[in-house]
Amino acid sequence: MLEMKFREIINKRHSIREYENRKIPKKILKRLVITATKAPSAKNEQPWRFFIVSSKKRRDYLAEMLWEEFSKLRDIEKLTAKLDKIAIKFYKNIGNAQNLIFVFRETRKNPPAYQYFNDIAGVSGAIENLMLGAVEQGLGTCWIGTFKSKENEIKKLLNTPRNYELLAAIAIGYPKKGSKPLIREKRKLSEVLKFI
Ligand SMILES: Cc1cc2nc3c(=O)[nH]c(=O)nc-3n(C[C@H](O)[C@H](O)[C@H](O)COP(=O)(O)O)c2cc1C
């Protein structure tokens, strides 16, 4: 694959919610996690821990879990008709994503008060690296915060150590051909930036 320019990768990344029925080679998944781990972290503690789910059986179980959560959230969030339609399609089978990457932080004993925030910041940076690396590989991703409320079930399924805390779930796969991603509008620069 031709190398993409950084700006091109940034502009090409959108949350993808429909995927092809095509497996991602393990080598690529490993490379993406290496890309993730190049991120900065407070005191270089690298609190991130990754678990990648591939098996159909586990993915189906997770999809059921997600659908249950979405059904609860749907009433609270009152999505627009367009978003609701997209969400229904996505949550029913996680858009047919071939892999799910669960990202945890490893909690440590007697943490200083700021450690939680530092860990979230570090893990988020790692995830962004992974998502941009995915674009470079012709892959799409979607961060799924909704899984957080199923943390205990997920930890059990993945058999994680007890001191791991779930911070994110990322659906990943080859974007479905012909399916256009939802392009979300970004705020104007004047709304988010001030030079003083
Ligand atoms: C912390 C976080 C949680 C998210 N959770 C969900 C989710 O549960 N379901 C979903 O469909 N998208 C989820 N997203 C994706 C956002 O909806 C998406 O990033 C946003 O609408 C902007 O669109 P873009 O990623 O295409 O730029 C999440 C994103 C972040 C950063």
The ligand as an SDF file (V2000), in Angstrom:
LIG
                    3D

 31 33  0  0  0  0  0  0  0  0999 V2000
  -15.0450    8.0990   24.3990 C   0  0  0  0  0  0  0  0  0  0  0  0
  -15.8580    7.8230   23.1530 C   0  0  0  0  0  0  0  0  0  0  0  0
  -16.9620    6.9840   23.2440 C   0  0  0  0  0  0  0  0  0  0  0  0
  -17.7100    6.6850   22.0950 C   0  0  0  0  0  0  0  0  0  0  0  0
  -18.7490    5.7990   22.1830 N   0  0  0  0  0  0  0  0  0  0  0  0
  -19.4540    5.4770   21.0880 C   0  0  0  0  0  0  0  0  0  0  0  0
  -20.4950    4.5140   21.1650 C   0  0  0  0  0  0  0  0  0  0  0  0
  -20.7660    3.9480   22.2220 O   0  0  0  0  0  0  0  0  0  0  0  0
  -21.1730    4.2210   20.0310 N   0  0  0  0  0  0  0  0  0  0  0  0
  -20.8640    4.8000   18.8240 C   0  0  0  0  0  0  0  0  0  0  0  0
  -21.5140    4.4710   17.8300 O   0  0  0  0  0  0  0  0  0  0  0  0
  -19.8750    5.7210   18.7070 N   0  0  0  0  0  0  0  0  0  0  0  0
  -19.1630    6.0560   19.8100 C   0  0  0  0  0  0  0  0  0  0  0  0
  -18.1240    6.9510   19.7190 N   0  0  0  0  0  0  0  0  0  0  0  0
  -17.7940    7.5650   18.4230 C   0  0  0  0  0  0  0  0  0  0  0  0
  -18.3270    9.0060   18.3480 C   0  0  0  0  0  0  0  0  0  0  0  0
  -19.7180    8.9920   18.1640 O   0  0  0  0  0  0  0  0  0  0  0  0
  -17.6270    9.7250   17.2060 C   0  0  0  0  0  0  0  0  0  0  0  0
  -16.2380    9.7600   17.4340 O   0  0  0  0  0  0  0  0  0  0  0  0
  -18.1160   11.1640   17.0160 C   0  0  0  0  0  0  0  0  0  0  0  0
  -19.4810   11.1830   16.6610 O   0  0  0  0  0  0  0  0  0  0  0  0
  -17.3320   11.9210   15.9480 C   0  0  0  0  0  0  0  0  0  0  0  0
  -17.3570   11.2180   14.7180 O   0  0  0  0  0  0  0  0  0  0  0  0
  -16.0110   10.7540   13.9990 P   0  0  0  0  0  0  0  0  0  0  0  0
  -15.3200    9.7590   14.9110 O   0  0  0  0  0  0  0  0  0  0  0  0
  -16.4590   10.1140   12.7240 O   0  0  0  0  0  0  0  0  0  0  0  0
  -15.1630   11.9710   13.8050 O   0  0  0  0  0  0  0  0  0  0  0  0
  -17.3650    7.2690   20.8370 C   0  0  0  0  0  0  0  0  0  0  0  0
  -16.2340    8.1040   20.7690 C   0  0  0  0  0  0  0  0  0  0  0  0
  -15.4820    8.3750   21.9050 C   0  0  0  0  0  0  0  0  0  0  0  0
  -14.2500    9.2370   21.7930 C   0  0  0  0  0  0  0  0  0  0  0  0
  1  2  1  0
  2  3  1  0
  2 30  2  0
  3  4  2  0
  4  5  1  0
  4 28  1  0
  5  6  2  0
  6  7  1  0
  6 13  1  0
  7  8  2  0
  7  9  1  0
  9 10  1  0
 10 11  2  0
 10 12  1  0
 12 13  2  0
 13 14  1  0
 14 15  1  0
 14 28  1  0
 15 16  1  0
 16 17  1  0
 16 18  1  0
 18 19  1  0
 18 20  1  0
 20 21  1  0
 20 22  1  0
 22 23  1  0
 23 24  1  0
 24 25  2  0
 24 26  1  0
 24 27  1  0
 28 29  2  0
 29 30  1  0
 30 31  1  0
M  END
$$$$
